């Protein structure tokens, strides 16, 4: 998985990791805990755990929805505007 997709890895942390040649979770997993702690402090411990699939945070199954969306996969690209509008109308009805 790309390093930027890890929870808690923002732009600054990602840039610092990339400077060290760490671009994936596999790369991150190669670093010892002590090295990550030296580089990132407490966050280093969290990165170490996440790279190993360890996450003790509680799951929050009930939370406020921030957005609603709908998508579809088409068999072929559309170039006809009327077809596009028909697909968009169907999707918007499903969202509504």
C-alpha positions in Angstrom: 0.0 0.0 0.0 1.3 3.5 -0.8 2.6 5.2 2.3 0.3 8.2 1.9 -2.7 5.9 2.3 -1.8 5.0 5.9 -4.0 6.5 8.6 -2.2 9.4 10.2 0.3 9.9 7.4 -0.3 13.5 6.1 1.6 15.4 3.6 4.5 16.4 5.9 5.0 12.8 7.2 4.7 11.4 3.7 7.3 13.8 2.4 9.7 12.9 5.2 9.2 9.2 4.7 9.8 9.6 0.9 13.0 11.5 1.6 14.1 8.3 3.4 13.2 6.1 0.5 10.0 4.8 2.2 7.2 4.7 -0.3 5.1 1.7 0.6 4.0 -0.2 3.7 6.5 -2.9 2.9 9.3 -0.3 3.1 7.9 1.1 6.4 7.8 -2.4 7.9 11.6 -2.7 7.3 12.4 0.1 9.8 13.0 -0.8 13.4 10.8 0.7 16.1 13.6 2.7 17.6 14.4 4.4 14.2 10.8 5.3 13.7 10.6 6.7 17.3 13.8 8.7 16.7 12.3 10.2 13.5 8.7 10.7 14.5 8.4 10.4 18.3 5.1 8.9 19.5 3.8 8.8 15.9 6.7 6.5 15.1 5.3 3.9 17.4 1.9 4.2 15.7 3.5 3.9 12.2 5.4 0.8 13.4 2.1 -0.8 14.6 0.1 0.1 11.5 2.7 -1.3 9.2 2.2 -4.6 11.0 -1.6 -4.5 10.9 -1.9 -3.6 14.6 -4.6 -1.1 15.5 -6.2 -1.0 18.9 -8.5 1.9 18.2 -12.2 1.2 18.9 -14.3 0.6 15.9 -17.1 3.3 15.6 -19.8 1.6 13.6 -22.3 4.4 14.2 -21.1 7.8 13.0 -22.5 10.9 11.3 -22.6 10.5 7.6 -20.7 13.3 5.9 -21.6 12.7 2.3 -23.9 10.6 0.1 -22.9 9.3 -3.4 -23.7 6.7 -6.0 -21.7 5.4 -8.9 -22.0 2.9 -11.8 -19.6 1.2 -14.2 -20.5 1.5 -17.9 -19.7 -1.1 -20.4 -18.4 1.5 -22.8 -17.5 5.2 -22.9 -20.4 7.6 -23.6 -20.1 10.3 -26.1 -23.8 11.1 -26.6 -25.0 13.9 -24.2 -28.5 12.5 -24.0 -27.1 9.1 -22.8 -24.9 10.8 -20.3 -27.8 12.9 -18.9 -29.9 9.7 -18.6 -27.2 8.0 -16.5 -26.8 11.1 -14.4 -30.5 11.4 -13.8 -30.7 7.7 -12.7 -27.8 8.2 -10.3 -29.2 11.4 -8.9 -32.6 9.7 -8.2 -30.8 7.0 -6.3 -28.9 9.5 -4.2 -32.1 11.6 -3.5 
